[in-house]
């Protein structure tokens, strides 16, 4: 008999069989779109239309359509860029780092987190391209021959490191995501009834047969990609932070930025994963696969990274005082008490104070409170990037250059539009691709050798469901998901 922990709750509840897993996860792919999905897609497409209109205005009339000025040369565009890159961090952490640490609870959420990473990086990439002003001349940044009229880029610049880091991150994340999808595409291919679906999923599954050789190569490739991806969790946002830290602008020129940005990225990434997963588990009826234990564990990671970010905020003030550089000291005093004090207060409230509520068990296991908390955290992380960028620039060394920044309607339209792009891509993914990794979830089901799944009874004893086997595997049995206070 296989041992089941009397302490740890099962990662998949409901006494699921292998057949149940396939049925539950394939249901949303094979069924016709429901009215809720259509309504959500309609809203996302509307905001995507706002994005295209705002981009058209930017390309036709120029960057002057934005709220930038001579003093604040970076503002909403780079704020949104850093915010989207940060959101994309949780996918790699869940996929790679937790895989290497053999954390089985990642199996139900890694697929959606990886998809979120890819879509977030696509949204992030829009902003530097648009910030060029003339993106049709983007090929000038490549080291072409001088006869083409271009100048070589500065390889010592962190802005160029960004290009390599984020493109590498996107490529590895895309390969990792797609590799995990191949076995599930083969399952849908074998179940497909329509000729179009059968051909489409046959092409997507790359001829997967589920042989021992295929599974061996799948496991090997997954481990290799996890090993390659793990340094990217640290390197990508470290390099993004160097866009600021290698400058001499007061408020940016600090060595704490790399670890501070990485912790903030994981913090905001897990908040977005929670937002998406809490909606997905209800819409697609996946409560047995994305359980309260998954939500509590993600809440704990969010609380830890939020606390690290809070320590970083305090450390920044200490270093400014300890440096005895009046420009550095003024930059931080201006953040907290200057004209943008409301942005700083919002940042501290959302990122430092609110996540401490997760210490309470009722909050960790509460779905409504977790959903609200995840949205608050992402609002706070957006304000963090806004505070770092705008408040450090709007009052520089020359008081005659001091100016306030306010976004234009096009600034707001592009930001809201990238949200539309993100949710359009995620909704299409959730409808046509299996949103939970079937192959990995099946590996964590607990069965006895005899005739039924093992589950935890009311008093924590191991019991067995004596039901006839169906579909070649033990029959389903109820699970009493009882929390021991």
N, C-alpha and C positions, 0 to 999 in steps of 0.2 A: 504494500500500500504506500502511495506517495504521501510524504509528510506535508501537511498544510499548517502554517503558523497559527496558533491560537490567539496571537496578539495582533498581527498585521492583518488588516482587512483585505479581502480579495481585490485584485486589480480589475477583474471583470466580474460583475455581479449578475444575478439572474440565472445561475446554473447553465450557462450557454454551452452548446455543443459546437463542433466545427461547422456543422450545417447552419446552425443559427447565426454564427458570425458571418458566414457568406451571405445569407439571406438579408440580415439586418443592414449590412454595409452596401450591398449591391442594390438594395431597394431604391435608393434615391437616384442611382444612375439609370436603372432600367425603367422606372416609372415616368409618367409624363410630368412636366413641371407643374407644381401646384400654385395656387393663387398667391400664396405668401411669397414664394420665390419670384414670381412674375412682378409683384408689386415692388419688392426690394430691388430687382433689376431695373425697373422703370425709374425709380428714384436715382439709382446709381448712374444710369444712362443720361438722365437730365443734368446731373452735375458734371458728367463727362462732356456734355455739350457746352456747359459753361467754361470748362477747361479749354476746349478747342477754340471758342470765341476769344477767350483771354489771350491765348497763344497767338491767334491771328492778329489781334491788336498790337501785341508786343513785337511781332515780326514786321508788321506793316509800318507802324509808327515809331518803333524803336524803344529802347530802355527808358526813355523819358516818360513812357506810360506808367512806369512804376513810381513809387514814392521816394526813390533814392535822391540824394543831393550830394554836394561836393564834400561834405564832412562825413556823412553816413553813406559810404559806398557799398557796404554790405548791409543787408537788413533782412527783409522777409524771405528773400530767395535763399540765402545761405542758412538762415534759421530753419527753413523747411527742409533744405538739403540734409543738414545734420540730424534733424528730427527723424526723417525717413530712414537714413542709414542706421540710426540707433534702433529703430523698430525692427529692422531686419536682423538684429543680432541674436534674438532668442532662438530663431530657427536653427542656426548653426550650433548654438550651445546645446539645445535639446537633441539634435541629430548626432553630433559628433562627440562632444564631451561626455554626455550622459551615456552614450553607447560604450565608450571606452571604460567608463566606471561601472558598466553593467547594471544600470538603473532601469529595471524592467518597466517602470511606470511611464516611461517615455513613449512606449509603443502605441498608445492610443492618441497621442497628440503630436507626434513628430511629423506626420505627413502634412497636416494643416500648417504647422509652424514653419516647415520648409517652404511651402507655397507662399506663406506670408512674407518670408525673407526675400524671395525672388520678386514678388510684386512690389515690395517696399523699395528694393534697390532700383527697380525700373522707375518708380516715382521720383526717387532721389536723383537719378541721372538726368532727369528733365531740367533741373534747375541750373547746373553749371552750363549745360548746352544753351539754354535760353539766355543765360547771363553773358554769353559771348556777344550778344547783340546781332551778329551776322553768322548764325550757325552754318549757313551754306558754305562758309569759308573755313569750316572746322578742320579741314585737311591741312591747314597751315600749321597746326600744332605738331604735325608729324615731322620727323627729321628727313625731309625731302632734299633733293639736290638744290643747290643755290640757283640753278637756272629756272626753277619754278617760282622764284621770288620769295621763298620763305626763309625765316631765320630759325635756327635750331633752338629747341626749348632748353630751359635751364634745368639740368638734371639734379641740381642741388636744391631745387624748390620742392617743398612739401605738396604744392598744388599738383605737380607732376606725379609725385608718389601716390597721391590720391587716385589718379587715373589707373595706375598699375594695381593698387591694392583693391579698389572696388571692382575693377573688371575681373581680377582673379577670384575675388570673393563671389561674384555673381556666377562665374563659370563653374567653379567647384560646387557651389550650392545647387546649381541647375543639374549638374551631373549626378550629385548625391540624391536629389529629389527624384529624378527620373529613374535611377537605378532601383530605388525602392518601389517604384510604381510598376515595374515590369512584371513581377509575379501576379500582381492584382489585375493588370490588364489581361493577362492570360486567362485568369479565372472568369472575367467578364466576357472575353472572347468565346470561351467554351459554353457560356450560358446564353450568348446572344442569339436572338431569333431572326431579327431583320438582316437582310443582306448588307446594308450599308454599315450597320453597327459591327457586324462580323468582320468585314474587310478592314474597317477603321481600327478596331481593337487588335486585329491580327497584325497590322502594320506596327501598331504601338508596342506590342508585346515582343517584337523581334524574334519570333519563333520559339518562345519559351515553352519547354515541355515539362518542367518540374523534375527532371532527372537528377540523380545524385551529383553528376558533374556540374549541372547548372546551379544547384544549390551551393555546392562547394565554391564555385567561382563567385557567386553572389555574396557569400559571406566574406570571401577574401577581398573583393572589391570594396565592400562596405567598410571593412576595417582600414583598408588603405586610405579611402576617402576621408574616414573619420580622423586618421592621423594627419592627413594634409590639412583638413579643415580646422583642427583644434588651434594651431597657431594663428589662423585667420581671426578667431574670436577675439584674440588680444591685439593683433596687428592692425586690423582695419580701422577701428575707432581710435587707436593710438596715433595712426598717421593722420586721420581727420583732425585730431586735437592739435597736431603739430602745425596745421594751417594757421593756428592762432599762437601756439606757444613759442614758435621760432621768430615771432615778430617782436618789436620793441614797444608795442602799444601797452600802456598801463592797464592792468586787468587781464591781459592775455599772456604776458611774458612771465610764465610760471611753470615750474617743472612738475607740478602736481596734475597737470591736465591729462596726461595719458591714462593713468589708473582711474582718475576721476571720470573721464569720458567713457571708458570701458564699463565701469560699474553703472553709470547712467544709461548706457545703451542696453545692457542686460535688463536693467530696471524697467525701462520703457518697453522693451521687447516683450517681456513676460506680461506686462500690463495689456498689451495689444493681443497677445495669445489668449489671455483670459477673456477679453472682450469677445473675440471671435468664437472661442470654444463654448462659452456659455450660451451664445445664440445658436450655434450649430447643434449642440446636444439636444436642444429643445425642438428646433425645426425639423431635424432628421431623426428624432427619437433615439438618441444614442446615450441615454442616461446610464445604461448598463456598462458602457465602454469608457465614457468620460465621467468618472464617479466623483463623489465628494472628496475622496482621498487625493485624486489628481488635482482638484481645485485647491485643497489645503496645502499640498506640497508646493504648488506654484505660488501660492500666497506667501509661504515661508521664504522662498527664494526672493520674491519681490520685497519682502520686509528686510532681509539681510542686505540686498543691494541698495535699497532706499536708505538704510542706516549708514552704509559706506558713503553714499552721496552726501548725507547730512554732515558727516565728519569732514568731508572735503570742503563743504561750504564754510565750516568753522575754521578749518585750517587755512583757507584763503585769507580770511581776515587776520589770523595770527601772523602769517607770513608778511602781509602788507604792513602790519605794525612793526614786526621784528626787522624788516628791511630798512626802516627809517628813511624810506624814499617818499617824499611828500606827494609826488605825482601818483604813486601806487596807492598810498593811503587815501588820497582824495578819490581815486577811482572807485574804491569799495565803499567809502562813506556816501558817495554820490549814488551808488546803486541802491543802498538801503534808505536814504533820506532825500534823494534828489527828486526830480520831476517824474521819474519812472519808479517811484517807491512802490506803487500798486503792483507792478509786474514782479518786483522782488518779493513782496509780501505774498503774492499768489504762488510764486515758486516755492517759498519756504513752507507755506501751509500745505500745498498739494504733495510735495516731495518728501518732507521731513516729518511733519506732524501727523498727517492722515495715515500713512502706512503703519504707524505704531499701533493703530487699532487692531492690526493683525495678530498682536500678542494675545488677544482674547479669542478663545476657542470658538465662541459663538459667531464671531466675525469671520474667522477662517473657513468655517463650514456653512456660512450663509451665502446662498447664491445671489439674492438681490443686493446685499451689501458688497459682496465681491465685485459684482458687475459695476456698481456705482464707483467703488474704489479704483477699479482698473481705468475707468474713464477719467477720474480725477487725476490719477498719476500721469496719464498721457497729456492732459492739459498742463499739468505742472512741469513736465519735461519740455514741452514746447516753450513755456515761459522761461525755463532755464536757458535755453539756447538764445532766446530773444534778449534776455538780460545780459548774457555774456557778450553778445555781438553789438547790440545797439547802445547799451549804456556805456560800453567801453569806448565807443567811437564818437558819440554825439557831443562830448565835451573833451576836446583834445588839449594840446599844450597852449594853444592860442585862444583866449576867451573871445576874440573877435570872430572866431570860426564856430563858436558854439551854436548848435541848432537842434531843434526837435525833429524827430522822424514820425511821420504818420503814413500808414499804408494807403495806396490808391485802391480804387475799386478793382483794378486789374490785378494788383497784388493779391487781394482777397479772392478774386475769381480763380487765379491759377492755383492757389492753395486748396480751396474748396474743390476745384476740378481734379486735383491729384487724389483727393479722397474718393471722388467719383470713379476715377480710373482704377484705384486700388480695389474698391468694393465690386466694380464690374468684373475685374479679373478673378477675384476670389469667389464670387457667385457662380461664374462660369466653371471654375475649377470644381466647386462643391457639387455642381450638378452633373458634370460629365466625367469626373474622375472620382474614384473612391476616396472619401475624405479621411478615413481611418485605415491604417495599414493592416489589412486582413492577415497577411502572412505572419507578421510579427505578433499580432494579438493572439493568434492561434497557439503560439509557442508558450503563452503564459496561462493558458487554461489549465485548471487543476482537475485531474481525473484519478480515480482509483483503478486498480488493475481489473477489478471485478466488473460491476455493471452499472456504475453511475458516478457522476461528479461528486467530489467531496466538497462540503460546504460547512460553514460554521453555524451551529444551531443557536438556540436562544441563550444557552448558558456557556457558549464557547466550546462545546464538545464537538468532535468530528462525527458527523453523521453521514449516512449514505442514502441516496435516493434510489429505492428499489423500484425502478420503472423499466419497462422493456426498452431495448435499444432500437433506435431508428436511424436510417441513413448510414448504417455501418459504424455509428459511434454511440456512446451512452446517451440516454434520453435526458432532456432538461430536468432540472430540479429547482425548486424555489430556494432562494437564499434569504435568510433573515439578516438584513443589513442593520444590525443593532449596535449603536455606539455605546461603549462602556464608559460612563462618566467617571 
